[in-house]
Amino acid sequence: MSMHGVYIRLTPDEYARASGDPGWAEEFADGLRAAEPDTERPPPTARVHRTDQAWHGLDFLLRRRAFPVDVIHGERPIPGAGDWGSGPPGPLSPERVRTAADAFAALGPAELSAGVTPEDLAAAEIRPASWWTDPYAVELVTGHYAPLAAFFRATALRGHALVIWID
């Protein structure tokens, strides 16, 4: 079974409610995902973003660059939230979203992946292992970086928060 990174944009009021009511948060997230199935909406209007299977490779690349925000898992689980796929969801406050958006703006895809080979990703046991036989595997991962950065920028410009999980 493949795992996918999922991001849901929340208004400040939705974020406050989600932080205290994990059952509501899960229902709300499910509703947004149903309203925005796997279609590509531009970041300014999207409430849902997916990094598909690239989430683990992005996590590896961002951690090696000491990215200041955990944009793959969130920085802490929502208290009382159960498993939404491969663990509990992690929220990011509007302030942390802005910090991440600023960090994305300062780090381009080429710099993110500089010096990394598919063999490095295979050695680090990054999922999906089947990708690392492709000589363009690093580009498969970094191809998700610019859309993720744009989603964070659009979220930050609105003063919104995020809830993140691996599904």
Residue, then its C-alpha position, 0 to 999 in steps of 0.5 A: m500500500s502506498m502512502h501519500g502526504v496530505y495537507i488541509r488548509l484551515t482558517p484560524d477559526e477552523y484551526a482553533r476548533a480542530s486543535g480542540d476537537p479531533g473528531w470534528a477535524e477528521e470529519f472536516a478534513d474528509g469533507l474537504r478531501a471529498a470536495e477536492p478529489d485528486t484534481e489539481r487546483p491552483p494553490p491560491t484556491a486549493r484547500v487540499h494539497r497532496t505530495d503523493q508518494a514523494w513525502h518521504g523523499l521530501d522529508f529526507l531532503l528537507r531534514r538534511r537542509a535543516f528546514p526550520v519547520d516539519v512540513i511533512h508531519g506537522e510539529r506535534p500531533i493533534p491532542g486526542a486524534g487517532d490514526w488518520g492513515s500512518g499516524p495522527p495528523g499534525p497541525l501547523s499554526p499560521e505563524r509556523v506556516r509563515t515561517a515555512a513559507d519564508a524558508f521555502a522562498a529561500l531554498g530552491p529545488a536545485e539547492l534542496s537536492a544538491g549532491v543527492t543521488p538515487e543511491d543516497l535515497a535508497a541507502a536511507e531506505i526512503r519510500p518508495a524503494s522502487w523509485w531509486t532505480d530511476p536515474y531521474a528519481v531525485e527529480l521525481v521527488t523535487g518535482h513536488y517541492a515547488p507546488l508544496a512551496a506555492f501551497f504554503r505561500a498561498t496559505a501564509l498569505r491568507g493567515h491560515a493554518l494547516v493540518i498534515w498527515i500521511d495517508 
